[in-house]
Amino acid sequence: MGQDIKGKVAYITGAGSGIGRATALALAQEGVHVGLIARTKNKLEAVAREAESHGVKANYKVADIAHSEQVNQAITSMENNLGPADILINNAAIGAYGNFLDMDPDTWKHTLEVNVFGTYHVTRAVLPQMIKKNQGDILMISSSNGLKGTAGSTSYSASKFAIQGMTEALMQEVRKNNIRVFTLNPSLVATELAFGDQLAEKNDDKYMQPEDLAEYMVSLLKLHPRIFIKQSLQWATNPF
Ligand SMILES: NC(=O)c1ccc[n+]([C@@H]2O[C@H](COP(=O)([O-])OP(=O)(O)OC[C@H]3O[C@@H](n4cnc5c(N)ncnc54)[C@H](OP(=O)(O)O)[C@@H]3O)[C@@H](O)[C@H]2O)c1
């Protein structure tokens, strides 16, 4: 009933660790060629090698998504190496935690520069490829913090609420081009972003794991092209 995603091309931001890494590898296992973007070369290189072991092409580019010229160069290079994107996973983001008055304005602003403008730059660079093909899937990784603010996360929440607005409007705009825009809103996932150096203690069944999100994304992408899940929330079974 659904569609086969083997042979498609996916670009994934923040692919060096956490949810982005797990998603890149899950897609590679499904036969999807992957283009990987983040700032840390050695992590990207390791994910690319692991992806290639599944028999797909993998290409990585170091870029800070907050800078449009770096993004444009990375996307052009990926298009040349892998072909135009069928799938874009807008996953890269930073966390920033601290009370409103304690957080310095530069940190506050930088969160929005990466999480909002970064996502905007990447989407702006990739969307023309999808419009040209009259087909595409964009997955936006927002957050439960993008639906409900929590104390100590004003800049992160503001950035993720902005993603909701941008995504909803974009989704309405590009439906006519057969482009599906999915927004995912995970609660706590066992990654560095959420747990920092405590992460090693969180690799058990009490916490959602990056691989759970990756498996879910693969299932979304395999849906028949006539349907998409515009918004979804992912929660851990156990309260903590
Ligand atoms: N973990 C959670 O509890 C949770 C919950 C809800 C939503 N999310 C969302 O899930 C997504 C993935 O986060 P994660 O939890 O997997 O965290 P993570 O392991 O810290 O991954 C974030 C990725 O983004 C990259 N990145 C950060 N800033 C970047 C920049 N300026 N340019 C390019 N790449 C950049 C990082 O690599 P470099 O540092 O090498 O650039 C890293 O690969 C984020 O959008 C996050 O907001 C996470």
The ligand as an ORCA input file, in Angstrom:
! r2SCAN-3c Opt
* xyz 0 1
  N      16.818     15.292     22.617
  C      15.607     15.754     22.918
  O      15.104     15.554     24.046
  C      14.805     16.491     21.899
  C      13.441     16.717     22.163
  C      12.683     17.406     21.231
  C      13.268     17.848     20.067
  N      14.599     17.616     19.829
  C      15.160     18.109     18.585
  O      15.786     17.044     17.904
  C      16.763     17.587     17.000
  C      18.062     16.802     17.110
  O      18.619     16.999     18.366
  P      19.310     15.831     19.203
  O      18.522     15.665     20.445
  O      19.587     14.658     18.347
  O      20.664     16.571     19.653
  P      22.205     16.424     19.242
  O      22.654     15.025     19.432
  O      22.878     17.520     19.968
  O      22.190     16.717     17.682
  C      22.125     18.007     17.148
  C      22.841     18.004     15.827
  O      22.753     19.292     15.227
  C      24.047     19.695     14.795
  N      24.122     21.159     14.838
  C      23.986     21.945     15.920
  N      24.151     23.231     15.576
  C      24.391     23.254     14.243
  C      24.669     24.277     13.319
  N      24.718     25.567     13.686
  N      24.894     23.944     12.030
  C      24.843     22.653     11.639
  N      24.589     21.638     12.473
  C      24.375     21.929     13.775
  C      25.010     19.006     15.761
  O      26.296     18.767     15.209
  P      27.535     19.777     15.332
  O      27.590     20.211     16.761
  O      28.683     18.961     14.871
  O      27.207     20.892     14.400
  C      24.317     17.660     15.939
  O      24.669     16.783     14.899
  C      16.879     19.081     17.352
  O      16.096     19.826     16.446
  C      16.244     19.149     18.738
  O      15.740     20.434     19.021
  C      15.378     16.943     20.726
*
